[in-house]
Amino acid sequence: MRTAPVVIAGAGPTGSTLALLLARHGVASTVLERRERPLVHPAAHVVNARSREIWQHASPRLAAEVTALAPPNDTVSVIRWCSRLTEPLGEIDLLSEPERLAEVQGHSPFLVTHIGQHQLMPVLWAALEREPLVDFRRGAAITAVEPGADRVVVRTEGSAHALDAAYLVAADGANSAVRDSAGIPLRGPVLANMGSVFFHAPGLHPPGTVRPLLSWIYQPSFCGVMIAHADGDYILMTAYLHPGQEIARDGLRYWDRVLPEALGSTEFTIRSTGTWTMTSQTASAFRQGRLLLAGDAAHRFPHTGGFGLNSGVQDAHNLAWKLAAVLDGGADDALLDTYEPERRPVVERFAEQSVANHFHLDKVTAPVGITNRVVRQATEALTRPPLSLVPARALAWACDRLTPLQLKRTAVLLADSARGRRVRARVAAEIPGQLEHFVSTGLEFGYTYDGPLIDAGTSPPVEDDVVIYRPTTRPGARLPHAVVLHDGTPRPVHDLLRHDGLALVTPDPGAWERALRERPVGSPLPVRVVGLVSASPAEDSRLVELFEVGSHGAVLVRPDGHVAWRTTGTAEQATSELDRFLRERWQPYWKAARAAGALPAVSRPSVEQG
């Protein structure tokens, strides 16, 4: 038996990020990945700015390597709807509004980008392998989990040595074996069965032509979406109704036939094929004793919105500092009970938006009579009597023959007739209304937490807007981005936050530092004062407005960059308020550990000026 503080099942984006963040906190982990190498078949491809900020927190080197993978923005900005690839019906250019782009660039040092998961994972795995505090084991499929009151034992295929861990985090994907072994059900609807092909076609978009990031294709031989990846690679996806259909039964033969019809005369090489079930499901619990769920193991979204990978990275960020506090910082195990109440509302909002995006696409295709809602209804009908009583082989045969008949409805989009022109115009008119599907800055940065560790106070929450992000320091929100002077050098304020404690961000750092030295607050974690000081008076005024606490107030920020408390009062006036908040809301999570002798009573936090 070998011991490990934390065992992480799965080395996808969530598990890898969690291991790297734990290492930043000084906590060792063992990552068990059943595969020997990353999947070639792409899954997620949207990497938002918040994920890039979190990777910067975990490892600046990793963040730089991810940035090196990011394509130029002007090569991944066009979203197109078309009948044939050469016959567009309309498009959205995400760079068409310079004012909005400039505003978004002010929210973070990073921008949302497009990196296929098949490109991202080798970089994340390399980061795991060079991190001394991570024991990364490839080809280590978990065969048994034996939970106990104080520990959890994990057994893997081919190893005679079990792992005895304080905590096990299931980050092993949508079909999580660890979650299933714990008997934790998923709740939510199945929306569609999906099939995809990953192929290489460097001649598909000749030099000098626009290469859309996404192409929604609607023609009599094929309906689906194509995603453009790097180096002439693409993935093409479509819905199907029954698991016995050819696309699921013999994907290579299906795509060999369909690709020439969808692409025209362009030569292609198939790299891989796959199927999956599109759902909107959330686990009934994110925690069961010593087991915690994160990423797709805890929640599954439609791909319409790009929230899947990014929400898993956020899960890891929320969970890492809490695990570190329990394992090495003297916090009570109950601190981990705050993980689900904080994260569940966020992922449920992401799920809601993903489903809304999925069905909102129907506005574009309704004029030709093909909608995602009809696909869902048909998929559900096949699982219920009387259709579920029909032999599966016969049902699959029928679906394979009925699907082409349905697709023939799209022929009107190709028709050189008055009706064809009317339908194409109706389709084109609905395309601009799809912006929320592809621009979700408001949700990317604007998600908030609530619970015992947050002093929400009486200030009203910021309006929930999918597209527009409104920076705020309201407790629970992500601290707004700003560039401040640190030792005379401009630095993003998020780079100055503590990974091992709390940051007190203020335009009046000297006064707060003096106040905390003279009247120590009851913080169970070290406190660092970070000054909101810039190179010019005009910028100082902008920072005061942005951070919403006046010229002398302060914002208390957690290790994950979310605001816990704020005040507009001066240091002299508000130090007692801060002390009361920490003693009443934070210290109880360390109280049991102190009573057991694991942590001395806190009387004087360390104070460092940023």
Order of alpha helices (4+ residues) and beta strands (2+ residues): beta-alpha-beta-beta-alpha-alpha-beta-beta-alpha-beta-alpha-beta-beta-beta-beta-alpha-beta-beta-beta-beta-beta-alpha-alpha-beta-beta-beta-beta-beta-alpha-alpha-alpha-alpha-alpha-alpha-alpha-alpha-beta-beta-beta-alpha-beta-alpha-beta-beta-alpha-alpha
